[in-house]
Amino acid sequence: MNFQHLRYFLMVAEELNITRAAERLYISQQSLSNHIGNLERELDVKLFTRSPKLSLTYAGGLLVDTATQILDLHSQYLSKVGDINKQYMGVLRVGISHTCGLALLPEILPKFRAEFPQVEFSLYEGNSNQLEDELSHGRADLIICFQPIIMEGVTTVPLTEQQLVMVVPKNFTDRLFGSQAEELRTQFSQGADIRAFEQLPFVLIKRGNRTRSIVDQYFSRYFFKPQLILETENTVTTLAMAQAGIGVTICPELFLRAIPAPNPGSAGVDLFPLTDPSMFSKLVVGYREGRYLSHFGQRFVEMAQETLRK
């Protein structure tokens, strides 16, 4: 049994589909089936049942946890040895949301690659719950997300405190407030009264997202019921919809870095912060307590802090 066998096994266990697993591993289905068959013969146990569809046996389920721990310990060992020798070789596995990654990584990654050219950077994108799952199973070395982190046993490093901002198409503001639009733009630039926008259509991230939970709590406190015309998994989509004049959205100010460029003829958007103290979210790095974080992992965290201090 070798590390490659374990990695291939975990991919099949995750996908429960040989075709998809082989595609993700960039090997043939036959080669992947051979690896799994060799592992089963070596362990003298069936890891999968193959009918009516692929599923883990009891022994296979046990191996998922064991293989994850083995590969995680192996990764930590390589990081320690690399730090001792100052070779800084290995893999840094980072979990982050799509929009947060779009806002941060284009600035951080070139610096990281320049300082650690021999370190492979592995990226996992998902919502907060998915990121915590990757961290808990040892598939991510660190995650970047908004608090609170529900998972226990996580060390957090603060990156920045983010204010939530209402993104309103300018033509909505003009139509809603008429001759008073410019006066209210100035007033709301210091903090908006969301109740003034009750008649406007909203485009929001789907429920289950941590930012959406904060927004929904805010709505409840102000007895505000938005006219919701679209929900999506992607914050960039909500920003594009606001830019196109389709609806109002709300997002952390950091995500405004990902706002699409306006189309020709677009009137643009107004940015109105929501100044209620509950609308401030803390962006943090999280990694598991007691787990070795490599020197290059620590430097990645420092680079994120430096980027967000600008």
MIFIKOL-449232 format. One record per residue (C-alpha): residue in three letters; z negated, x, y. Coordinates in steps of 0.1 Angstrom, whole numbers. Each point is the difference from the previous one (the first is absolute). Example, Ala and Ser with C-alpha at 12.3 -4.5 7.8 and 13.67 -1.06 7.14 Angstrom:
2
<rec><aa>ALA</aa><up>-78</up><east>123</east><north>-45</north></rec>
<rec><aa>SER</aa><up>7</up><east>14</east><north>34</north></rec>
END
This chain:
310
<rec><aa>MET</aa><up>0</up><east>0</east><north>0</north></rec>
<rec><aa>ASN</aa><up>10</up><east>15</east><north>34</north></rec>
<rec><aa>PHE</aa><up>-2</up><east>-11</east><north>36</north></rec>
<rec><aa>GLN</aa><up>36</up><east>-11</east><north>0</north></rec>
<rec><aa>HIS</aa><up>-6</up><east>-24</east><north>-29</north></rec>
<rec><aa>LEU</aa><up>-30</up><east>-15</east><north>19</north></rec>
<rec><aa>ARG</aa><up>20</up><east>-5</east><north>32</north></rec>
<rec><aa>TYR</aa><up>29</up><east>-16</east><north>-19</north></rec>
<rec><aa>PHE</aa><up>-25</up><east>-22</east><north>-19</north></rec>
<rec><aa>LEU</aa><up>-17</up><east>-12</east><north>33</north></rec>
<rec><aa>MET</aa><up>34</up><east>-9</east><north>15</north></rec>
<rec><aa>VAL</aa><up>9</up><east>-21</east><north>-30</north></rec>
<rec><aa>ALA</aa><up>-35</up><east>-16</east><north>1</north></rec>
<rec><aa>GLU</aa><up>5</up><east>-8</east><north>37</north></rec>
<rec><aa>GLU</aa><up>35</up><east>-15</east><north>-4</north></rec>
<rec><aa>LEU</aa><up>-3</up><east>-14</east><north>-35</north></rec>
<rec><aa>ASN</aa><up>37</up><east>4</east><north>0</north></rec>
<rec><aa>ILE</aa><up>18</up><east>30</east><north>-15</north></rec>
<rec><aa>THR</aa><up>31</up><east>-4</east><north>22</north></rec>
<rec><aa>ARG</aa><up>-19</up><east>-1</east><north>33</north></rec>
<rec><aa>ALA</aa><up>-23</up><east>28</east><north>-10</north></rec>
<rec><aa>ALA</aa><up>29</up><east>22</east><north>-10</north></rec>
<rec><aa>GLU</aa><up>17</up><east>-7</east><north>33</north></rec>
<rec><aa>ARG</aa><up>-31</up><east>10</east><north>19</north></rec>
<rec><aa>LEU</aa><up>-4</up><east>32</east><north>-20</north></rec>
<rec><aa>TYR</aa><up>37</up><east>9</east><north>3</north></rec>
<rec><aa>ILE</aa><up>4</up><east>4</east><north>-38</north></rec>
<rec><aa>SER</aa><up>19</up><east>-20</east><north>-26</north></rec>
<rec><aa>GLN</aa><up>-16</up><east>-30</east><north>-18</north></rec>
<rec><aa>GLN</aa><up>5</up><east>18</east><north>-33</north></rec>
<rec><aa>SER</aa><up>-18</up><east>32</east><north>12</north></rec>
<rec><aa>LEU</aa><up>-29</up><east>-21</east><north>13</north></rec>
<rec><aa>SER</aa><up>-2</up><east>-20</east><north>-33</north></rec>
<rec><aa>ASN</aa><up>-1</up><east>34</east><north>-19</north></rec>
<rec><aa>HIS</aa><up>-29</up><east>13</east><north>22</north></rec>
<rec><aa>ILE</aa><up>-20</up><east>-32</east><north>-6</north></rec>
<rec><aa>GLY</aa><up>8</up><east>1</east><north>-38</north></rec>
<rec><aa>ASN</aa><up>-11</up><east>37</east><north>-2</north></rec>
<rec><aa>LEU</aa><up>-32</up><east>-8</east><north>18</north></rec>
<rec><aa>GLU</aa><up>-8</up><east>-29</east><north>-24</north></rec>
<rec><aa>ARG</aa><up>7</up><east>22</east><north>-30</north></rec>
<rec><aa>GLU</aa><up>-22</up><east>27</east><north>14</north></rec>
<rec><aa>LEU</aa><up>-29</up><east>-24</east><north>6</north></rec>
<rec><aa>ASP</aa><up>8</up><east>-20</east><north>-32</north></rec>
<rec><aa>VAL</aa><up>-3</up><east>-33</east><north>19</north></rec>
<rec><aa>LYS</aa><up>22</up><east>-26</east><north>15</north></rec>
<rec><aa>LEU</aa><up>-2</up><east>0</east><north>38</north></rec>
<rec><aa>PHE</aa><up>24</up><east>-29</east><north>6</north></rec>
<rec><aa>THR</aa><up>10</up><east>-32</east><north>-18</north></rec>
<rec><aa>ARG</aa><up>37</up><east>-5</east><north>5</north></rec>
<rec><aa>SER</aa><up>4</up><east>-37</east><north>-9</north></rec>
<rec><aa>PRO</aa><up>5</up><east>-25</east><north>15</north></rec>
<rec><aa>LYS</aa><up>-3</up><east>23</east><north>31</north></rec>
<rec><aa>LEU</aa><up>-15</up><east>34</east><north>6</north></rec>
<rec><aa>SER</aa><up>-37</up><east>0</east><north>4</north></rec>
<rec><aa>LEU</aa><up>-29</up><east>24</east><north>-4</north></rec>
<rec><aa>THR</aa><up>-21</up><east>0</east><north>-32</north></rec>
<rec><aa>TYR</aa><up>-37</up><east>4</east><north>2</north></rec>
<rec><aa>ALA</aa><up>4</up><east>37</east><north>-7</north></rec>
<rec><aa>GLY</aa><up>27</up><east>2</east><north>27</north></rec>
<rec><aa>GLY</aa><up>-23</up><east>-16</east><north>25</north></rec>
<rec><aa>LEU</aa><up>-27</up><east>26</east><north>-8</north></rec>
<rec><aa>LEU</aa><up>25</up><east>27</east><north>5</north></rec>
<rec><aa>VAL</aa><up>10</up><east>-13</east><north>35</north></rec>
<rec><aa>ASP</aa><up>-35</up><east>8</east><north>13</north></rec>
<rec><aa>THR</aa><up>-3</up><east>33</east><north>-19</north></rec>
<rec><aa>ALA</aa><up>34</up><east>12</east><north>10</north></rec>
<rec><aa>THR</aa><up>-6</up><east>-9</east><north>36</north></rec>
<rec><aa>GLN</aa><up>-33</up><east>20</east><north>0</north></rec>
<rec><aa>ILE</aa><up>16</up><east>30</east><north>-18</north></rec>
<rec><aa>LEU</aa><up>29</up><east>2</east><north>25</north></rec>
<rec><aa>ASP</aa><up>-23</up><east>-4</east><north>29</north></rec>
<rec><aa>LEU</aa><up>-23</up><east>28</east><north>-12</north></rec>
<rec><aa>HIS</aa><up>30</up><east>22</east><north>-6</north></rec>
<rec><aa>SER</aa><up>12</up><east>-7</east><north>36</north></rec>
<rec><aa>GLN</aa><up>-34</up><east>8</east><north>14</north></rec>
<rec><aa>TYR</aa><up>-1</up><east>32</east><north>-20</north></rec>
<rec><aa>LEU</aa><up>34</up><east>12</east><north>12</north></rec>
<rec><aa>SER</aa><up>-11</up><east>-8</east><north>36</north></rec>
<rec><aa>LYS</aa><up>-32</up><east>21</east><north>-4</north></rec>
<rec><aa>VAL</aa><up>19</up><east>29</east><north>-15</north></rec>
<rec><aa>GLY</aa><up>26</up><east>-2</east><north>27</north></rec>
<rec><aa>ASP</aa><up>-26</up><east>1</east><north>27</north></rec>
<rec><aa>ILE</aa><up>-18</up><east>29</east><north>-17</north></rec>
<rec><aa>ASN</aa><up>32</up><east>20</east><north>-1</north></rec>
<rec><aa>LYS</aa><up>12</up><east>-14</east><north>34</north></rec>
<rec><aa>GLN</aa><up>33</up><east>-8</east><north>-17</north></rec>
<rec><aa>TYR</aa><up>-2</up><east>-36</east><north>12</north></rec>
<rec><aa>MET</aa><up>22</up><east>-14</east><north>-27</north></rec>
<rec><aa>GLY</aa><up>-3</up><east>-34</east><north>-15</north></rec>
<rec><aa>VAL</aa><up>5</up><east>-37</east><north>9</north></rec>
<rec><aa>LEU</aa><up>-16</up><east>-20</east><north>28</north></rec>
<rec><aa>ARG</aa><up>1</up><east>-37</east><north>-9</north></rec>
<rec><aa>VAL</aa><up>-4</up><east>-23</east><north>30</north></rec>
<rec><aa>GLY</aa><up>-3</up><east>-38</east><north>1</north></rec>
<rec><aa>ILE</aa><up>9</up><east>-18</east><north>32</north></rec>
<rec><aa>SER</aa><up>14</up><east>-32</east><north>12</north></rec>
<rec><aa>HIS</aa><up>38</up><east>-1</east><north>8</north></rec>
<rec><aa>THR</aa><up>-5</up><east>-6</east><north>37</north></rec>
<rec><aa>CYS</aa><up>-29</up><east>25</east><north>4</north></rec>
<rec><aa>GLY</aa><up>22</up><east>26</east><north>-18</north></rec>
<rec><aa>LEU</aa><up>29</up><east>-8</east><north>23</north></rec>
<rec><aa>ALA</aa><up>-23</up><east>5</east><north>31</north></rec>
<rec><aa>LEU</aa><up>-17</up><east>32</east><north>-12</north></rec>
<rec><aa>LEU</aa><up>20</up><east>20</east><north>-26</north></rec>
<rec><aa>PRO</aa><up>30</up><east>10</east><north>20</north></rec>
<rec><aa>GLU</aa><up>-22</up><east>20</east><north>22</north></rec>
<rec><aa>ILE</aa><up>-25</up><east>13</east><north>-26</north></rec>
<rec><aa>LEU</aa><up>23</up><east>9</east><north>-29</north></rec>
<rec><aa>PRO</aa><up>22</up><east>26</east><north>18</north></rec>
<rec><aa>LYS</aa><up>-32</up><east>19</east><north>10</north></rec>
<rec><aa>PHE</aa><up>-15</up><east>-3</east><north>-35</north></rec>
<rec><aa>ARG</aa><up>32</up><east>12</east><north>-17</north></rec>
<rec><aa>ALA</aa><up>2</up><east>30</east><north>24</north></rec>
<rec><aa>GLU</aa><up>-36</up><east>10</east><north>-8</north></rec>
<rec><aa>PHE</aa><up>2</up><east>-8</east><north>-38</north></rec>
<rec><aa>PRO</aa><up>36</up><east>5</east><north>-11</north></rec>
<rec><aa>GLN</aa><up>-10</up><east>2</east><north>-37</north></rec>
<rec><aa>VAL</aa><up>-20</up><east>-32</east><north>-1</north></rec>
<rec><aa>GLU</aa><up>17</up><east>-31</east><north>-12</north></rec>
<rec><aa>PHE</aa><up>-7</up><east>-31</east><north>20</north></rec>
<rec><aa>SER</aa><up>-2</up><east>-33</east><north>-20</north></rec>
<rec><aa>LEU</aa><up>-1</up><east>-33</east><north>19</north></rec>
<rec><aa>TYR</aa><up>-12</up><east>-34</east><north>-12</north></rec>
<rec><aa>GLU</aa><up>5</up><east>-29</east><north>23</north></rec>
<rec><aa>GLY</aa><up>-18</up><east>-33</east><north>-4</north></rec>
<rec><aa>ASN</aa><up>-26</up><east>-24</east><north>16</north></rec>
<rec><aa>SER</aa><up>-37</up><east>9</east><north>2</north></rec>
<rec><aa>ASN</aa><up>-9</up><east>-15</east><north>-34</north></rec>
<rec><aa>GLN</aa><up>29</up><east>19</east><north>-17</north></rec>
<rec><aa>LEU</aa><up>-10</up><east>32</east><north>17</north></rec>
<rec><aa>GLU</aa><up>-36</up><east>-3</east><north>-12</north></rec>
<rec><aa>ASP</aa><up>12</up><east>-6</east><north>-35</north></rec>
<rec><aa>GLU</aa><up>21</up><east>32</east><north>1</north></rec>
<rec><aa>LEU</aa><up>-31</up><east>19</east><north>13</north></rec>
<rec><aa>SER</aa><up>-23</up><east>-15</east><north>-26</north></rec>
<rec><aa>HIS</aa><up>23</up><east>9</east><north>-29</north></rec>
<rec><aa>GLY</aa><up>5</up><east>36</east><north>12</north></rec>
<rec><aa>ARG</aa><up>37</up><east>-5</east><north>9</north></rec>
<rec><aa>ALA</aa><up>-6</up><east>8</east><north>37</north></rec>
<rec><aa>ASP</aa><up>-20</up><east>29</east><north>14</north></rec>
<rec><aa>LEU</aa><up>-6</up><east>-18</east><north>33</north></rec>
<rec><aa>ILE</aa><up>9</up><east>-32</east><north>17</north></rec>
<rec><aa>ILE</aa><up>5</up><east>-10</east><north>36</north></rec>
<rec><aa>CYS</aa><up>-10</up><east>-36</east><north>8</north></rec>
<rec><aa>PHE</aa><up>-21</up><east>-22</east><north>22</north></rec>
<rec><aa>GLN</aa><up>-36</up><east>-6</east><north>-7</north></rec>
<rec><aa>PRO</aa><up>-18</up><east>-16</east><north>-18</north></rec>
<rec><aa>ILE</aa><up>8</up><east>18</east><north>-32</north></rec>
<rec><aa>ILE</aa><up>-13</up><east>-23</east><north>-27</north></rec>
<rec><aa>MET</aa><up>-1</up><east>26</east><north>-28</north></rec>
<rec><aa>GLU</aa><up>-33</up><east>18</east><north>-6</north></rec>
<rec><aa>GLY</aa><up>-4</up><east>37</east><north>-2</north></rec>
<rec><aa>VAL</aa><up>24</up><east>9</east><north>28</north></rec>
<rec><aa>THR</aa><up>-5</up><east>26</east><north>27</north></rec>
<rec><aa>THR</aa><up>17</up><east>-10</east><north>33</north></rec>
<rec><aa>VAL</aa><up>11</up><east>21</east><north>29</north></rec>
<rec><aa>PRO</aa><up>6</up><east>-18</east><north>33</north></rec>
<rec><aa>LEU</aa><up>35</up><east>4</east><north>15</north></rec>
<rec><aa>THR</aa><up>1</up><east>-25</east><north>29</north></rec>
<rec><aa>GLU</aa><up>-12</up><east>-34</east><north>12</north></rec>
<rec><aa>GLN</aa><up>29</up><east>-23</east><north>5</north></rec>
<rec><aa>GLN</aa><up>2</up><east>-30</east><north>23</north></rec>
<rec><aa>LEU</aa><up>21</up><east>-29</east><north>-12</north></rec>
<rec><aa>VAL</aa><up>28</up><east>-10</east><north>23</north></rec>
<rec><aa>MET</aa><up>20</up><east>-32</east><north>4</north></rec>
<rec><aa>VAL</aa><up>37</up><east>7</east><north>2</north></rec>
<rec><aa>VAL</aa><up>17</up><east>-28</east><north>19</north></rec>
<rec><aa>PRO</aa><up>38</up><east>-3</east><north>8</north></rec>
<rec><aa>LYS</aa><up>4</up><east>3</east><north>37</north></rec>
<rec><aa>ASN</aa><up>21</up><east>-31</east><north>2</north></rec>
<rec><aa>PHE</aa><up>-29</up><east>-19</east><north>-16</north></rec>
<rec><aa>THR</aa><up>-23</up><east>12</east><north>28</north></rec>
<rec><aa>ASP</aa><up>26</up><east>-10</east><north>26</north></rec>
<rec><aa>ARG</aa><up>5</up><east>-34</east><north>-14</north></rec>
<rec><aa>LEU</aa><up>-36</up><east>-7</east><north>-6</north></rec>
<rec><aa>PHE</aa><up>-14</up><east>10</east><north>34</north></rec>
<rec><aa>GLY</aa><up>30</up><east>-4</east><north>23</north></rec>
<rec><aa>SER</aa><up>-6</up><east>12</east><north>35</north></rec>
<rec><aa>GLN</aa><up>-35</up><east>13</east><north>-11</north></rec>
<rec><aa>ALA</aa><up>15</up><east>23</east><north>-27</north></rec>
<rec><aa>GLU</aa><up>-3</up><east>33</east><north>18</north></rec>
<rec><aa>GLU</aa><up>-36</up><east>-8</east><north>12</north></rec>
<rec><aa>LEU</aa><up>-11</up><east>-9</east><north>-35</north></rec>
<rec><aa>ARG</aa><up>18</up><east>31</east><north>-14</north></rec>
<rec><aa>THR</aa><up>-22</up><east>21</east><north>22</north></rec>
<rec><aa>GLN</aa><up>-31</up><east>-20</east><north>-9</north></rec>
<rec><aa>PHE</aa><up>6</up><east>0</east><north>-38</north></rec>
<rec><aa>SER</aa><up>9</up><east>37</east><north>-1</north></rec>
<rec><aa>GLN</aa><up>-38</up><east>5</east><north>2</north></rec>
<rec><aa>GLY</aa><up>-7</up><east>-26</east><north>-26</north></rec>
<rec><aa>ALA</aa><up>17</up><east>-32</east><north>-10</north></rec>
<rec><aa>ASP</aa><up>-14</up><east>-35</east><north>-5</north></rec>
<rec><aa>ILE</aa><up>17</up><east>-10</east><north>-32</north></rec>
<rec><aa>ARG</aa><up>-5</up><east>-36</east><north>6</north></rec>
<rec><aa>ALA</aa><up>26</up><east>1</east><north>28</north></rec>
<rec><aa>PHE</aa><up>26</up><east>7</east><north>-27</north></rec>
<rec><aa>GLU</aa><up>-8</up><east>-29</east><north>-23</north></rec>
<rec><aa>GLN</aa><up>34</up><east>-17</east><north>4</north></rec>
<rec><aa>LEU</aa><up>20</up><east>31</east><north>-11</north></rec>
<rec><aa>PRO</aa><up>13</up><east>8</east><north>-35</north></rec>
<rec><aa>PHE</aa><up>-17</up><east>29</east><north>-18</north></rec>
<rec><aa>VAL</aa><up>12</up><east>25</east><north>-26</north></rec>
<rec><aa>LEU</aa><up>-28</up><east>16</east><north>-20</north></rec>
<rec><aa>ILE</aa><up>-7</up><east>23</east><north>-29</north></rec>
<rec><aa>LYS</aa><up>-8</up><east>-18</east><north>-32</north></rec>
<rec><aa>ARG</aa><up>-36</up><east>-10</east><north>-9</north></rec>
<rec><aa>GLY</aa><up>-17</up><east>26</east><north>-22</north></rec>
<rec><aa>ASN</aa><up>8</up><east>28</east><north>24</north></rec>
<rec><aa>ARG</aa><up>-31</up><east>14</east><north>17</north></rec>
<rec><aa>THR</aa><up>14</up><east>-3</east><north>35</north></rec>
<rec><aa>ARG</aa><up>9</up><east>-36</east><north>-7</north></rec>
<rec><aa>SER</aa><up>-35</up><east>-7</east><north>-10</north></rec>
<rec><aa>ILE</aa><up>-14</up><east>13</east><north>33</north></rec>
<rec><aa>VAL</aa><up>26</up><east>-21</east><north>19</north></rec>
<rec><aa>ASP</aa><up>-9</up><east>-31</east><north>-19</north></rec>
<rec><aa>GLN</aa><up>-37</up><east>5</east><north>7</north></rec>
<rec><aa>TYR</aa><up>9</up><east>3</east><north>37</north></rec>
<rec><aa>PHE</aa><up>20</up><east>-32</east><north>-1</north></rec>
<rec><aa>SER</aa><up>-29</up><east>-18</east><north>-16</north></rec>
<rec><aa>ARG</aa><up>-24</up><east>12</east><north>26</north></rec>
<rec><aa>TYR</aa><up>22</up><east>-14</east><north>28</north></rec>
<rec><aa>PHE</aa><up>10</up><east>-31</east><north>-19</north></rec>
<rec><aa>PHE</aa><up>36</up><east>11</east><north>3</north></rec>
<rec><aa>LYS</aa><up>26</up><east>-13</east><north>-24</north></rec>
<rec><aa>PRO</aa><up>32</up><east>20</east><north>4</north></rec>
<rec><aa>GLN</aa><up>34</up><east>-17</east><north>-5</north></rec>
<rec><aa>LEU</aa><up>9</up><east>23</east><north>-29</north></rec>
<rec><aa>ILE</aa><up>38</up><east>1</east><north>-7</north></rec>
<rec><aa>LEU</aa><up>1</up><east>31</east><north>-22</north></rec>
<rec><aa>GLU</aa><up>-23</up><east>22</east><north>-21</north></rec>
<rec><aa>THR</aa><up>12</up><east>34</east><north>-14</north></rec>
<rec><aa>GLU</aa><up>-14</up><east>29</east><north>-19</north></rec>
<rec><aa>ASN</aa><up>13</up><east>25</east><north>26</north></rec>
<rec><aa>THR</aa><up>-14</up><east>5</east><north>35</north></rec>
<rec><aa>VAL</aa><up>33</up><east>16</east><north>11</north></rec>
<rec><aa>THR</aa><up>17</up><east>-33</east><north>-8</north></rec>
<rec><aa>THR</aa><up>-24</up><east>-19</east><north>22</north></rec>
<rec><aa>LEU</aa><up>6</up><east>25</east><north>28</north></rec>
<rec><aa>ALA</aa><up>38</up><east>-4</east><north>-4</north></rec>
<rec><aa>MET</aa><up>-4</up><east>-37</east><north>2</north></rec>
<rec><aa>ALA</aa><up>-20</up><east>3</east><north>33</north></rec>
<rec><aa>GLN</aa><up>26</up><east>24</east><north>14</north></rec>
<rec><aa>ALA</aa><up>27</up><east>-25</east><north>-9</north></rec>
<rec><aa>GLY</aa><up>-18</up><east>-28</east><north>19</north></rec>
<rec><aa>ILE</aa><up>-8</up><east>-20</east><north>-32</north></rec>
<rec><aa>GLY</aa><up>-38</up><east>-1</east><north>1</north></rec>
<rec><aa>VAL</aa><up>-33</up><east>16</east><north>11</north></rec>
<rec><aa>THR</aa><up>-17</up><east>24</east><north>-23</north></rec>
<rec><aa>ILE</aa><up>-33</up><east>20</east><north>0</north></rec>
<rec><aa>CYS</aa><up>-5</up><east>35</east><north>-13</north></rec>
<rec><aa>PRO</aa><up>-21</up><east>32</east><north>5</north></rec>
<rec><aa>GLU</aa><up>11</up><east>20</east><north>31</north></rec>
<rec><aa>LEU</aa><up>9</up><east>29</east><north>-23</north></rec>
<rec><aa>PHE</aa><up>27</up><east>-21</east><north>-17</north></rec>
<rec><aa>LEU</aa><up>18</up><east>-4</east><north>34</north></rec>
<rec><aa>ARG</aa><up>15</up><east>35</east><north>-7</north></rec>
<rec><aa>ALA</aa><up>20</up><east>-17</east><north>-27</north></rec>
<rec><aa>ILE</aa><up>14</up><east>-28</east><north>22</north></rec>
<rec><aa>PRO</aa><up>38</up><east>-1</east><north>-3</north></rec>
<rec><aa>ALA</aa><up>22</up><east>9</east><north>29</north></rec>
<rec><aa>PRO</aa><up>11</up><east>-31</east><north>19</north></rec>
<rec><aa>ASN</aa><up>35</up><east>-14</east><north>-7</north></rec>
<rec><aa>PRO</aa><up>25</up><east>-1</east><north>29</north></rec>
<rec><aa>GLY</aa><up>-9</up><east>-30</east><north>21</north></rec>
<rec><aa>SER</aa><up>-36</up><east>-2</east><north>-13</north></rec>
<rec><aa>ALA</aa><up>-25</up><east>-8</east><north>27</north></rec>
<rec><aa>GLY</aa><up>-27</up><east>21</east><north>-18</north></rec>
<rec><aa>VAL</aa><up>-36</up><east>-8</east><north>-6</north></rec>
<rec><aa>ASP</aa><up>-33</up><east>-2</east><north>18</north></rec>
<rec><aa>LEU</aa><up>-30</up><east>17</east><north>-15</north></rec>
<rec><aa>PHE</aa><up>-33</up><east>-18</east><north>6</north></rec>
<rec><aa>PRO</aa><up>-31</up><east>16</east><north>-15</north></rec>
<rec><aa>LEU</aa><up>-27</up><east>-23</east><north>-16</north></rec>
<rec><aa>THR</aa><up>-32</up><east>14</east><north>14</north></rec>
<rec><aa>ASP</aa><up>-25</up><east>-19</east><north>-21</north></rec>
<rec><aa>PRO</aa><up>-22</up><east>28</east><north>-16</north></rec>
<rec><aa>SER</aa><up>8</up><east>-15</east><north>-35</north></rec>
<rec><aa>MET</aa><up>36</up><east>9</east><north>6</north></rec>
<rec><aa>PHE</aa><up>-5</up><east>37</east><north>-2</north></rec>
<rec><aa>SER</aa><up>8</up><east>15</east><north>-34</north></rec>
<rec><aa>LYS</aa><up>-10</up><east>34</east><north>-13</north></rec>
<rec><aa>LEU</aa><up>27</up><east>21</east><north>-17</north></rec>
<rec><aa>VAL</aa><up>-14</up><east>24</east><north>-25</north></rec>
<rec><aa>VAL</aa><up>8</up><east>25</east><north>-27</north></rec>
<rec><aa>GLY</aa><up>-17</up><east>-8</east><north>-33</north></rec>
<rec><aa>TYR</aa><up>-5</up><east>22</east><north>-30</north></rec>
<rec><aa>ARG</aa><up>-23</up><east>-3</east><north>-30</north></rec>
<rec><aa>GLU</aa><up>-35</up><east>14</east><north>2</north></rec>
<rec><aa>GLY</aa><up>-5</up><east>30</east><north>-22</north></rec>
<rec><aa>ARG</aa><up>37</up><east>7</east><north>-4</north></rec>
<rec><aa>TYR</aa><up>13</up><east>33</east><north>11</north></rec>
<rec><aa>LEU</aa><up>23</up><east>-3</east><north>30</north></rec>
<rec><aa>SER</aa><up>23</up><east>31</east><north>3</north></rec>
<rec><aa>HIS</aa><up>3</up><east>21</east><north>31</north></rec>
<rec><aa>PHE</aa><up>34</up><east>-14</east><north>7</north></rec>
<rec><aa>GLY</aa><up>-14</up><east>-36</east><north>-4</north></rec>
<rec><aa>GLN</aa><up>-27</up><east>8</east><north>26</north></rec>
<rec><aa>ARG</aa><up>27</up><east>14</east><north>23</north></rec>
<rec><aa>PHE</aa><up>21</up><east>-31</east><north>-4</north></rec>
<rec><aa>VAL</aa><up>-31</up><east>-20</east><north>12</north></rec>
<rec><aa>GLU</aa><up>-4</up><east>23</east><north>30</north></rec>
<rec><aa>MET</aa><up>37</up><east>-3</east><north>9</north></rec>
<rec><aa>ALA</aa><up>-4</up><east>-38</east><north>-1</north></rec>
<rec><aa>GLN</aa><up>-30</up><east>2</east><north>24</north></rec>
<rec><aa>GLU</aa><up>19</up><east>23</east><north>23</north></rec>
<rec><aa>THR</aa><up>30</up><east>-23</east><north>1</north></rec>
<rec><aa>LEU</aa><up>-21</up><east>-31</east><north>8</north></rec>
<rec><aa>ARG</aa><up>-20</up><east>18</east><north>28</north></rec>
<rec><aa>LYS</aa><up>32</up><east>4</east><north>20</north></rec>
END
